Amino acid sequence: MLKVSGRQQTVTDSPEGCGGTATALRISAGISNGNGNGNDRTTDNCRFSDNWSGSGFNSHDAIRDMQYDYLIVGAGFAGAVLAERLAAGLGKTVLLIDRRDHIGGNAYDELDAAGIRVHRYGPHIFHTNAKRIVEYLSNFTEWRPYEHRVKACIDGLLVPIPINLTTLNTLFRADMTPAEALVFLAERADRLRDIRTSEDVVLRAVGRELYEKFFRGYTRKQWGVDPSQLDKSVTARVPTRTDTDDRYFLDSFQCMPAEGYEPMFRAMLSHPLITVELNTEFRQAREYARFRHLIYSGPVDEYFDFCFGKLPYRSLRFVHETLDMPQFQPAAVVNYPDEAVQYTRITEYKYLTGQIHPQTSISREYPSSNGEPFYPVPCAENEALYKRYEALANQTPGVTFVGRLGTYRYYNMDQVIGQALSVYAKIETQSRATVQKGAEVAVSDDAEGRVDARPRPATDVQLP
């Protein structure tokens, strides 16, 4: 049973001009720390480990002197969750590295020059139906209730997306009931039997006209290919409704970390057995770090030196701007499906944070095939290439691949957290079984006690 307590927090500039108050929730749930006690650490008055440095280490001497149980590559959700669980749950020492200058991966947020909290890599909205994930994260943050709403600029009008009754009545200047809207969509839907692509999914749901207005241009910009070339899973994520519900997500839990994502990650990584080193490349770290097992959340093709060729990813470029006005647009996000508009969407961050501020900060997103990898591109050809890397990964001892990039999957945040918790559960089970049997797991070290985490024949015993 979740225990919820709240405090009032004033919110202004709400979507559609609705004001009021929101409640920051504290949901408490015990997390095992390996000795039967609940983990009651919170974001309040949290302290970092003395080993942690926000700007990275100037010298690797201290790291060379340490023997770590785990080296974890990537300080996003996958890496941070596993680092916290291994340290707090099993008492393992962890060296967590990231090539960027901050923790939190793509979910990283920060205060801009105006003092408005923005998401450096675009809006990250937390939503889930998984109680165990909410309970886990609630050990590190309070919550601000938030239901995400998105509008799309279509024919000069701002209408709700996902498509709903309001969308249809506005665009077609109608006054349909839900039942009439259902018939309206059914009459326009293509009667396709074999659904293989993202285009097929939308055509069967809403027909050609709405597909062209809402999906084709946006998808071509976002993914760099036509929807007819993308796996059906991409557009299957976006529903169509015949009622007036304009929420983007319908999950049972929809909230934002009350103080932001970065403070939540900071609390997760405050355990004294976790050492965080930023501005550090994996190839650099494995030359000086000593560790027993590697958890890798970077691009799987990069780990294997692109031996089968590069896996396609989409990247994003963000242009952030602070405006001298309290509100810029009528919703947190406005999509621009028209291919004549270079960016895909504009986000206004005060909707997400509930901040009261005389100015507002926005960002425009420009998709690209160059830059840091953000999204795996799901299609049959890319999946076949990934399968070759996956087979190689399965034959590589001493390494566990996790996360969007490590397993080439288009995951939501809660799915990445769920994957990390499942990986930890397997490690915990193996570790407990090993202790019970009184067995020691052999580790193949080099002459200096390092594990060679490069690809090699599967001859060593793999640590959990």
Secondary structure, DSSP 8 states (H G I E B T S, - for coil): --EEEEEEEEE-S-GGG--EEEEEEEEE---B-SSS-B----STT----TT--TT--S-SHHHHT-EEEEEEE--SHHHHHHHHHHHHHH---EEEE-SSSSSSGGG-EEE-TTS-EEETTS----EES-HHHHHHHTTT--EEE---BEEEEETTEEEEES--HHHHHHHTT----HHHHHHHHHHHS---S---BHHHHHHHHH-HHHIIIIIIHHHHHHHSS-GGGSBTHHHHTS---SSS--BS---SEEEEETT-HHHHHHHHT--TTEEEE-S--HHHHHHH-EEEEEEE-S-HHHHTTTTT----EEEEEEEEEEESSS-SSSSSEEE---TTSS-SEEEETHHHH----SSEEEEEEEEESSSS--EE--SHHHHHHHHHHHHHHHT-TTEEE-HHHHHT----HHHHHHHHHHHHHHHHHHHHHHHHHT--------TTS----S---S-S----
